Amino acid sequence: MLSFQEKIDMYDNIIGQESKNYADSFNGCLEILADNYEYKFLLELDTFNDIEYWIDKLKSRLVVKEDLDSLEDIMDDYIACG
């Protein structure tokens, strides 16, 4: 099982990677999100794959819904409801 600090480091490494597509342009938003929530959403994730999947799913949701809702609302909903 990963320590909380290891999860934070993995999260930061994933969102700190070079942008390869439009979804990656939201990495800055994800960095702010993590700070605002004090990374507490990582408590529910157990592995590197879980963290990577969570980030990819959130970025996909941001791309699809960005015209409909504010980015903050989308992120809040994703953290609350998954």
Secondary structure, DSSP 8 states (H G I E B T S, - for coil): ---HHHHHHHHHHHHTS---SGGGGGHHHHHHHHHHTTTGGGGG--SHHHHHHHHHHHHHHHHHHTTTS-HHHHHHHHHHH-
